[in-house]
Structures are given as C-alpha cells and as structure tokens.
Amino acid sequence: MVGGVTNSLEAFVDWENIRRRLADNYAEKVTIRQVMDALEKVANEIGTLRQVIFYGDFTLRRDDAREIERKAKFLYRGVLRSPSGRDRTDATMIPEIL
C-alpha cells in the first residue's frame, strides 16, 4: 500500500524463456504451479494481484495450459512458433504490455 492506495498488479510472463532458464539452472524440475504460486505470493506482498498472463507455445505443453486455466486471475496466450521453429513470444507480448 502506498499512501493508503493499494497497488493493483499485472504480470506478463514469457513462459518459453522462463521455462528454459529454470531447466538450465536447476537440477530439480520447477513446475508451472510453483512459478504461479511464487508470482501470486510476491504480488500479494506488494499489492493486489489483478491478473497474470503467461505467453508461450502451449500446443507443446498442454498440461501447463490446463494448470494455468485452473487458477483464478491466471490466463495464457498461445503463441505458435514460426515455421522455422523460432519463438515469437516477444512480438506478441510487447504490444499487449504497452
């Protein structure tokens, strides 16, 4: 709370990027539920969570999409890879942030 006003927070998550970094840096698998719970905890410590949007190619990870759908205030946006296999998450996410 800042000056009696509660901060309303939104998060835009590049799941493709985060998922890869977690796999590269931790021997133990970090689940999408653990990431969602961590985001919710931090958001609630500094304000009120309005919504979290995960971006990624969920055709490759349908179970992650189902997990996101089960939790209130969490959404996902499917971003298909280019025909060459390149990730297009940033190109989709940035205009929505702005």
Protein Blocks (a to p, Z undefined) as FASTA:
>chain_A
ZZhiacdddddddfklmmmmmmmmpmbdcdfklmmmmmmmmmmmnmccfbdcddddfklm
mmlmmmmmmpghiacddddddfkopacklmmmmmmmZZ
